[in-house]
Amino acid sequence: MKRKIITTSDGSKTIQIEDWNEQYHSIHGAIQEANHVFLKHGLLFYFKTICHSELVSESKPLSIMEIGFGTGLNAFLTLIEAEKLKLNINYVGIEAYPVDLDEIKQLNYTDLISTNHNFEFDKMHEVSWEEQHQITSHFQLEKQNIFFKNITSKAAFNIIYFDAFGARVQPDLWTEDIFKIMFNALKENGVLMTYSAKGSVRRAMQAVGFTVERLPGPPGKREMLRATKPLENEKR
């Protein structure tokens, strides 16, 4: 499929798949969307409301899985936040079709976010797949080149960034079957964040056991969804 680099409304770039008229990030602002959806309402929400009641330490870091590693933008923002918070994070990025390094080099995320982290951004994309790598003292990354349906993790993650291509172009990624895999992969009290607010997505999440809430969306989008895996004693 034909692809090109485009500039979004906040000046940050993303990749567009022209045949689908679909982008890796919002045309209303790639960085703005990532910060709003995954950092503010995902990582920072979890850190402020749940981390303080659970032990998160060097021996027990926070675990995040990203569905759609793509350009690495969400991982890069999370790496920077981990350094700010002195929070140890194990990050697993799932990607069936890795982005070519030539495309990565055309993105301007370090220029707009932090030029002090050029090395770390490059390292994230250059390290080997299927292995854990210590990118910074607080951020460990493992990239997995698999299809989402083949994820087998059980109660392994505190947070899931669900950043798959939209249901309009890939409806098979937004089904009960996929969200059951996500539900199983999360620990109790774990949260799944996504930019989507479709009714069919919300119902699929609820059908597999998630508690789902609508939240204000990023620029250009009225709402989005956050799903929480309830504690066992709350299910009864």
C-alpha positions in Angstrom: 0.0 0.0 0.0 1.2 3.5 -0.8 2.4 5.4 2.3 3.6 9.0 2.8 4.8 11.2 5.7 2.3 14.0 6.5 2.3 16.8 9.0 -0.5 16.9 11.5 -2.1 20.0 13.0 0.3 20.3 16.0 3.3 20.3 13.6 4.2 16.7 14.4 4.5 14.2 11.5 2.9 10.8 11.1 2.5 8.1 8.4 -0.5 8.0 6.2 -1.7 4.9 4.3 -3.2 6.5 1.3 -5.3 3.5 0.1 -7.1 3.5 3.4 -7.1 7.2 4.1 -5.8 6.2 7.5 -3.0 7.5 9.6 -0.8 6.1 12.4 -1.8 9.1 14.5 -4.5 11.8 14.5 -4.3 14.4 11.7 -5.5 16.9 14.4 -2.1 16.4 16.2 0.0 13.3 16.6 1.8 14.3 19.8 -1.3 16.0 21.2 -3.4 12.8 20.7 -0.7 10.5 22.2 -0.3 12.8 25.3 -4.0 13.1 25.9 -5.1 9.5 25.3 -2.2 7.4 26.5 -0.1 9.5 28.8 -2.7 11.7 30.7 -5.6 9.2 30.8 -3.5 6.1 30.8 -0.1 6.2 32.5 -0.6 9.3 34.6 -4.1 8.2 35.6 -2.8 4.8 36.7 0.2 6.3 38.5 -1.8 8.8 40.5 -4.8 6.7 41.4 -3.5 3.1 41.6 0.3 3.1 41.9 0.2 4.7 45.3 -1.9 1.8 46.7 0.3 -0.9 45.0 4.1 -1.4 45.4 5.9 -0.4 42.2 9.6 -0.7 42.6 12.8 -1.8 40.9 11.9 -5.4 41.5 8.3 -4.8 40.6 8.1 -2.3 37.8 5.0 -1.0 36.0 4.2 -3.1 32.9 2.8 -1.6 29.8 1.8 -3.3 26.5 1.2 -1.3 23.4 -1.1 -2.7 20.7 0.4 -1.1 17.6 4.0 0.0 18.3 4.1 1.8 15.0 6.3 4.9 15.0 7.3 4.5 18.6 5.7 7.8 19.6 3.7 6.5 22.5 6.7 4.5 23.8 9.0 7.6 23.5 6.6 9.8 25.5 6.3 7.1 28.1 10.1 6.7 28.3 10.4 10.5 29.0 7.7 10.4 31.6 9.3 7.4 33.3 12.5 9.4 33.7 10.6 12.4 35.1 8.7 10.3 37.6 11.6 8.0 38.4 9.2 5.2 37.6 10.6 1.8 36.4 8.6 0.6 33.3 8.7 -2.6 31.4 7.2 -1.8 28.0 6.2 -4.4 25.4 5.4 -3.1 21.9 3.3 -5.4 19.7 3.6 -4.8 16.0 2.7 -7.1 13.1 4.2 -4.9 10.4 7.2 -2.9 11.7 7.8 0.6 10.3 10.8 1.0 8.0 13.7 2.8 9.6 13.8 5.2 6.6 10.3 6.3 7.5 11.2 6.7 11.2 14.1 9.0 10.3 11.6 11.4 8.6 9.6 11.9 11.8 10.2 15.0 13.9 9.3 13.7 17.4 12.6 14.4 19.1 12.7 17.9 17.6 9.3 18.7 19.1 9.4 16.7 22.3 13.0 16.5 23.5 16.2 16.8 21.5 18.0 15.6 24.6 16.6 12.1 23.9 17.6 11.7 20.3 19.8 8.7 21.3 17.0 6.9 23.2 14.5 7.4 20.3 17.0 6.0 17.8 17.9 3.1 20.2 14.3 2.1 20.6 14.0 1.5 16.8 17.4 0.0 16.3 17.4 -2.7 19.0 16.5 -6.2 18.0 13.0 -7.7 18.2 11.8 -10.4 20.6 14.4 -9.4 23.2 14.4 -7.2 26.3 16.6 -4.1 26.1 17.4 -1.5 28.8 16.9 1.8 26.9 17.3 4.0 30.0 17.8 3.3 33.7 14.0 3.5 34.1 12.7 2.1 30.8 13.0 -1.4 29.5 11.6 -2.3 26.0 10.7 -5.5 24.2 9.3 -5.3 20.7 7.3 -8.3 19.5 6.6 -8.9 15.9 3.3 -10.8 16.2 -0.3 -10.5 15.3 -2.6 -9.2 18.1 -4.6 -12.4 18.1 -1.5 -14.4 19.0 -0.8 -12.6 22.3 -0.8 -15.2 25.1 0.1 -13.1 28.1 -1.9 -13.7 31.3 -2.3 -11.1 34.1 1.0 -9.5 33.0 0.3 -5.8 32.4 -0.9 -2.9 34.4 -1.7 -0.8 31.4 -2.6 -1.4 27.7 -2.3 1.3 25.1 -4.7 0.1 22.4 -3.6 2.0 19.4 -4.6 -0.2 16.5 -5.8 1.1 13.2 -9.4 2.2 13.3 -12.4 -0.2 13.1 -13.4 1.4 9.8 -10.4 -0.2 8.1 -9.6 -3.1 10.4 -12.8 -4.2 12.2 -11.3 -7.5 13.1 -9.0 -5.8 15.6 -11.9 -4.4 17.6 -13.9 -7.5 18.4 -14.9 -9.4 21.6 -12.2 -12.0 20.7 -9.5 -9.4 20.7 -10.7 -7.7 23.8 -10.9 -11.0 25.7 -7.1 -11.4 24.9 -6.6 -7.9 26.3 -8.7 -8.6 29.4 -6.7 -11.8 30.1 -3.4 -9.9 29.6 -4.2 -7.3 32.2 -3.7 -7.6 35.9 -6.6 -6.8 38.2 -7.2 -3.1 38.4 -5.4 -2.7 35.1 -6.5 -0.2 32.5 -6.8 -0.2 28.7 -6.8 3.2 27.0 -7.9 3.8 23.4 -8.8 6.7 21.2 -11.9 5.0 20.0 -15.4 5.8 21.3 -17.5 3.6 19.0 -20.5 2.0 20.6 -19.6 -1.4 19.1 -16.2 -1.2 20.7 -17.6 -0.2 24.1 -20.1 -3.1 24.0 -17.3 -5.6 23.0 -15.2 -4.4 26.0 -18.2 -4.8 28.4 -19.1 -8.2 27.0 -15.7 -9.6 28.1 -15.8 -8.2 31.6 -14.4 -4.7 31.4 -15.8 -1.7 33.2 -15.9 1.0 30.6 -16.1 4.8 30.9 -16.3 7.5 28.3 -13.8 10.4 28.6 -13.3 13.6 26.7 -11.3 12.9 23.5 -8.2 14.5 22.1 -8.4 17.5 19.7 -10.8 16.6 16.8 -12.5 13.8 18.8 -15.4 14.3 21.2 -15.0 11.1 23.3 -12.7 8.2 23.9 -12.8 5.1 26.1 -11.0 3.8 29.1 -11.6 0.2 30.2 -10.7 -1.2 33.6 -10.3 -4.9 34.6 -12.2 -5.1 38.0 -10.9 -6.9 41.0 -12.1 -10.4 41.5 -14.1 -9.6 44.5 -15.9 -6.8 42.6 -17.1 -9.3 40.0 -19.2 -11.2 42.5 
